[in-house]
Amino acid sequence: MKAFLLSCVFSLKLLLASGQQVGFSGGYCTNQFYNFIEEGGHTSALYQDGTGYRFNINLDNIRLDSIPIRTSVHYEKFTGGLITSDGGMGGGSTTGAEVKKSVLGISLFPINIRIFKELKLSVGSELSYLVGSEVTGSKK
């Protein structure tokens, strides 16, 4: 992790020399798990909302031909949990799990519209990769 942070700082120094605008952002994240299977009878599910954080490094005005593009690299880590139960008169099962996930991604915004002096609307796409996932729990 230290090597990653040092390489980011070094890269930003090089980019500042070439006149790019660099920004940092981050914050607190909440997430929710959803069940799209209809519950009823002896089946139930309880989902525990999780928390996490996200950290972004943004680079503005990178020129591709004459189009200024905004890029962003982000790291996100979040948690959550679930408890499900299923069964009837012949027996049943209960599953409880805690989920932790880490995601690394890159965003490209080729459409950048300045609405006001302090407000810019950027439209683009994002590609994310699941770096790590840990699921712990029990089944009875």
LUMMIBA-233767 format. One record per residue (C-alpha): residue in three letters; x, y, z. Coordinates in Angstrom, 2 decimals, padded with zeros to 5 digits. Layout:
# LUMMIBA-233767
<node><drense>ALA</drense><east>X</east><north>Y</north><up>Z</up></node>
...
//
This chain:
# LUMMIBA-233767
<node><drense>MET</drense><east>000.00</east><north>000.00</north><up>000.00</up></node>
<node><drense>LYS</drense><east>002.89</east><north>002.37</north><up>000.76</up></node>
<node><drense>ALA</drense><east>004.38</east><north>001.72</north><up>-002.68</up></node>
<node><drense>PHE</drense><east>001.02</east><north>002.50</north><up>-004.29</up></node>
<node><drense>LEU</drense><east>000.70</east><north>005.83</north><up>-002.44</up></node>
<node><drense>LEU</drense><east>004.29</east><north>006.82</north><up>-003.22</up></node>
<node><drense>SER</drense><east>003.81</east><north>006.03</north><up>-006.91</up></node>
<node><drense>CYS</drense><east>000.62</east><north>008.15</north><up>-006.93</up></node>
<node><drense>VAL</drense><east>002.43</east><north>011.12</north><up>-005.37</up></node>
<node><drense>PHE</drense><east>005.35</east><north>010.77</north><up>-007.81</up></node>
<node><drense>SER</drense><east>002.96</east><north>010.53</north><up>-010.78</up></node>
<node><drense>LEU</drense><east>001.10</east><north>013.63</north><up>-009.62</up></node>
<node><drense>LYS</drense><east>004.36</east><north>015.59</north><up>-009.43</up></node>
<node><drense>LEU</drense><east>005.10</east><north>014.66</north><up>-013.05</up></node>
<node><drense>LEU</drense><east>001.58</east><north>015.54</north><up>-014.15</up></node>
<node><drense>LEU</drense><east>001.66</east><north>018.91</north><up>-012.39</up></node>
<node><drense>ALA</drense><east>004.76</east><north>019.74</north><up>-014.39</up></node>
<node><drense>SER</drense><east>002.85</east><north>019.20</north><up>-017.63</up></node>
<node><drense>GLY</drense><east>000.06</east><north>021.61</north><up>-016.64</up></node>
<node><drense>GLN</drense><east>-002.74</east><north>019.20</north><up>-015.76</up></node>
<node><drense>GLN</drense><east>-005.32</east><north>020.02</north><up>-013.11</up></node>
<node><drense>VAL</drense><east>-005.29</east><north>017.45</north><up>-010.31</up></node>
<node><drense>GLY</drense><east>-008.00</east><north>016.88</north><up>-007.76</up></node>
<node><drense>PHE</drense><east>-008.59</east><north>014.56</north><up>-004.85</up></node>
<node><drense>SER</drense><east>-011.94</east><north>013.48</north><up>-003.50</up></node>
<node><drense>GLY</drense><east>-013.29</east><north>010.84</north><up>-001.23</up></node>
<node><drense>GLY</drense><east>-015.93</east><north>010.12</north><up>001.28</up></node>
<node><drense>TYR</drense><east>-018.12</east><north>007.84</north><up>003.27</up></node>
<node><drense>CYS</drense><east>-020.17</east><north>005.19</north><up>001.45</up></node>
<node><drense>THR</drense><east>-023.25</east><north>003.21</north><up>002.44</up></node>
<node><drense>ASN</drense><east>-024.57</east><north>000.22</north><up>000.57</up></node>
<node><drense>GLN</drense><east>-027.58</east><north>-002.05</north><up>000.63</up></node>
<node><drense>PHE</drense><east>-028.11</east><north>-005.64</north><up>-000.43</up></node>
<node><drense>TYR</drense><east>-031.36</east><north>-006.53</north><up>-002.21</up></node>
<node><drense>ASN</drense><east>-033.21</east><north>-009.80</north><up>-002.70</up></node>
<node><drense>PHE</drense><east>-035.18</east><north>-010.18</north><up>-005.91</up></node>
<node><drense>ILE</drense><east>-036.60</east><north>-013.59</north><up>-004.96</up></node>
<node><drense>GLU</drense><east>-040.12</east><north>-013.40</north><up>-003.61</up></node>
<node><drense>GLU</drense><east>-040.30</east><north>-014.20</north><up>000.08</up></node>
<node><drense>GLY</drense><east>-043.13</east><north>-016.15</north><up>001.57</up></node>
<node><drense>GLY</drense><east>-043.96</east><north>-019.20</north><up>003.59</up></node>
<node><drense>HIS</drense><east>-040.90</east><north>-020.37</north><up>005.47</up></node>
<node><drense>THR</drense><east>-038.33</east><north>-018.27</north><up>003.56</up></node>
<node><drense>SER</drense><east>-037.01</east><north>-014.98</north><up>004.93</up></node>
<node><drense>ALA</drense><east>-034.00</east><north>-012.74</north><up>004.44</up></node>
<node><drense>LEU</drense><east>-032.58</east><north>-009.86</north><up>006.46</up></node>
<node><drense>TYR</drense><east>-029.92</east><north>-007.66</north><up>004.89</up></node>
<node><drense>GLN</drense><east>-027.63</east><north>-005.48</north><up>006.99</up></node>
<node><drense>ASP</drense><east>-026.59</east><north>-002.21</north><up>005.36</up></node>
<node><drense>GLY</drense><east>-022.86</east><north>-001.69</north><up>005.25</up></node>
<node><drense>THR</drense><east>-020.46</east><north>001.21</north><up>005.30</up></node>
<node><drense>GLY</drense><east>-017.19</east><north>002.00</north><up>003.62</up></node>
<node><drense>TYR</drense><east>-015.14</east><north>004.68</north><up>001.95</up></node>
<node><drense>ARG</drense><east>-014.04</east><north>005.82</north><up>-001.50</up></node>
<node><drense>PHE</drense><east>-010.92</east><north>007.72</north><up>-002.58</up></node>
<node><drense>ASN</drense><east>-010.51</east><north>009.37</north><up>-006.02</up></node>
<node><drense>ILE</drense><east>-007.66</east><north>011.00</north><up>-007.89</up></node>
<node><drense>ASN</drense><east>-008.97</east><north>013.18</north><up>-010.74</up></node>
<node><drense>LEU</drense><east>-007.05</east><north>014.59</north><up>-013.70</up></node>
<node><drense>ASP</drense><east>-008.65</east><north>017.34</north><up>-015.81</up></node>
<node><drense>ASN</drense><east>-007.86</east><north>018.69</north><up>-019.26</up></node>
<node><drense>ILE</drense><east>-005.99</east><north>015.72</north><up>-020.67</up></node>
<node><drense>ARG</drense><east>-006.18</east><north>016.38</north><up>-024.40</up></node>
<node><drense>LEU</drense><east>-007.01</east><north>013.66</north><up>-026.92</up></node>
<node><drense>ASP</drense><east>-006.63</east><north>015.48</north><up>-030.23</up></node>
<node><drense>SER</drense><east>-008.61</east><north>018.64</north><up>-029.40</up></node>
<node><drense>ILE</drense><east>-011.05</east><north>017.05</north><up>-026.91</up></node>
<node><drense>PRO</drense><east>-010.34</east><north>017.74</north><up>-023.22</up></node>
<node><drense>ILE</drense><east>-010.96</east><north>014.54</north><up>-021.25</up></node>
<node><drense>ARG</drense><east>-011.34</east><north>014.15</north><up>-017.51</up></node>
<node><drense>THR</drense><east>-010.09</east><north>010.91</north><up>-015.95</up></node>
<node><drense>SER</drense><east>-010.42</east><north>009.52</north><up>-012.47</up></node>
<node><drense>VAL</drense><east>-008.86</east><north>006.57</north><up>-010.66</up></node>
<node><drense>HIS</drense><east>-010.69</east><north>005.35</north><up>-007.58</up></node>
<node><drense>TYR</drense><east>-010.40</east><north>002.83</north><up>-004.76</up></node>
<node><drense>GLU</drense><east>-013.50</east><north>001.77</north><up>-002.85</up></node>
<node><drense>LYS</drense><east>-013.93</east><north>-000.52</north><up>000.15</up></node>
<node><drense>PHE</drense><east>-017.32</east><north>-001.47</north><up>001.60</up></node>
<node><drense>THR</drense><east>-018.98</east><north>-003.99</north><up>003.91</up></node>
<node><drense>GLY</drense><east>-022.40</east><north>-005.49</north><up>004.52</up></node>
<node><drense>GLY</drense><east>-024.14</east><north>-008.55</north><up>005.86</up></node>
<node><drense>LEU</drense><east>-027.08</east><north>-010.89</north><up>005.45</up></node>
<node><drense>ILE</drense><east>-029.09</east><north>-013.50</north><up>007.32</up></node>
<node><drense>THR</drense><east>-031.35</east><north>-015.91</north><up>005.43</up></node>
<node><drense>SER</drense><east>-033.55</east><north>-018.73</north><up>006.66</up></node>
<node><drense>ASP</drense><east>-035.49</east><north>-021.41</north><up>004.86</up></node>
<node><drense>GLY</drense><east>-037.31</east><north>-024.44</north><up>006.11</up></node>
<node><drense>GLY</drense><east>-040.52</east><north>-026.11</north><up>007.03</up></node>
<node><drense>MET</drense><east>-041.85</east><north>-028.84</north><up>009.24</up></node>
<node><drense>GLY</drense><east>-039.11</east><north>-031.25</north><up>008.20</up></node>
<node><drense>GLY</drense><east>-036.19</east><north>-029.00</north><up>009.13</up></node>
<node><drense>GLY</drense><east>-034.60</east><north>-025.78</north><up>008.08</up></node>
<node><drense>SER</drense><east>-031.44</east><north>-023.88</north><up>007.44</up></node>
<node><drense>THR</drense><east>-030.07</east><north>-020.48</north><up>008.43</up></node>
<node><drense>THR</drense><east>-027.16</east><north>-018.67</north><up>006.80</up></node>
<node><drense>GLY</drense><east>-025.40</east><north>-015.61</north><up>008.20</up></node>
<node><drense>ALA</drense><east>-022.60</east><north>-013.82</north><up>006.38</up></node>
<node><drense>GLU</drense><east>-020.44</east><north>-010.68</north><up>006.64</up></node>
<node><drense>VAL</drense><east>-019.15</east><north>-009.39</north><up>003.30</up></node>
<node><drense>LYS</drense><east>-016.12</east><north>-007.14</north><up>002.69</up></node>
<node><drense>LYS</drense><east>-015.18</east><north>-006.02</north><up>-000.83</up></node>
<node><drense>SER</drense><east>-012.47</east><north>-003.84</north><up>-002.38</up></node>
<node><drense>VAL</drense><east>-012.80</east><north>-002.31</north><up>-005.85</up></node>
<node><drense>LEU</drense><east>-010.30</east><north>-000.46</north><up>-008.04</up></node>
<node><drense>GLY</drense><east>-011.53</east><north>001.45</north><up>-011.08</up></node>
<node><drense>ILE</drense><east>-010.93</east><north>004.06</north><up>-013.74</up></node>
<node><drense>SER</drense><east>-013.37</east><north>006.59</north><up>-015.18</up></node>
<node><drense>LEU</drense><east>-013.22</east><north>008.53</north><up>-018.47</up></node>
<node><drense>PHE</drense><east>-015.37</east><north>011.61</north><up>-019.02</up></node>
<node><drense>PRO</drense><east>-015.15</east><north>012.87</north><up>-022.63</up></node>
<node><drense>ILE</drense><east>-018.12</east><north>015.26</north><up>-022.26</up></node>
<node><drense>ASN</drense><east>-017.38</east><north>018.17</north><up>-019.89</up></node>
<node><drense>ILE</drense><east>-019.77</east><north>021.11</north><up>-019.74</up></node>
<node><drense>ARG</drense><east>-019.15</east><north>024.11</north><up>-017.49</up></node>
<node><drense>ILE</drense><east>-022.53</east><north>025.26</north><up>-016.17</up></node>
<node><drense>PHE</drense><east>-021.34</east><north>027.93</north><up>-013.74</up></node>
<node><drense>LYS</drense><east>-017.87</east><north>029.13</north><up>-012.78</up></node>
<node><drense>GLU</drense><east>-017.71</east><north>026.61</north><up>-009.91</up></node>
<node><drense>LEU</drense><east>-019.87</east><north>023.83</north><up>-011.43</up></node>
<node><drense>LYS</drense><east>-018.90</east><north>021.42</north><up>-014.21</up></node>
<node><drense>LEU</drense><east>-021.05</east><north>018.56</north><up>-015.54</up></node>
<node><drense>SER</drense><east>-019.03</east><north>015.55</north><up>-016.72</up></node>
<node><drense>VAL</drense><east>-020.55</east><north>012.59</north><up>-018.59</up></node>
<node><drense>GLY</drense><east>-018.65</east><north>009.38</north><up>-019.27</up></node>
<node><drense>SER</drense><east>-018.17</east><north>005.78</north><up>-018.23</up></node>
<node><drense>GLU</drense><east>-016.46</east><north>003.82</north><up>-015.48</up></node>
<node><drense>LEU</drense><east>-014.74</east><north>000.44</north><up>-015.46</up></node>
<node><drense>SER</drense><east>-014.19</east><north>-001.27</north><up>-012.10</up></node>
<node><drense>TYR</drense><east>-012.31</east><north>-004.39</north><up>-011.06</up></node>
<node><drense>LEU</drense><east>-012.95</east><north>-006.41</north><up>-007.89</up></node>
<node><drense>VAL</drense><east>-009.58</east><north>-006.46</north><up>-006.13</up></node>
<node><drense>GLY</drense><east>-010.55</east><north>-008.42</north><up>-003.04</up></node>
<node><drense>SER</drense><east>-013.59</east><north>-010.09</north><up>-001.52</up></node>
<node><drense>GLU</drense><east>-013.96</east><north>-011.72</north><up>001.87</up></node>
<node><drense>VAL</drense><east>-017.07</east><north>-013.53</north><up>003.06</up></node>
<node><drense>THR</drense><east>-017.24</east><north>-014.92</north><up>006.61</up></node>
<node><drense>GLY</drense><east>-020.19</east><north>-016.50</north><up>008.32</up></node>
<node><drense>SER</drense><east>-021.98</east><north>-019.66</north><up>009.30</up></node>
<node><drense>LYS</drense><east>-024.64</east><north>-022.02</north><up>008.04</up></node>
<node><drense>LYS</drense><east>-026.85</east><north>-024.05</north><up>010.39</up></node>
//
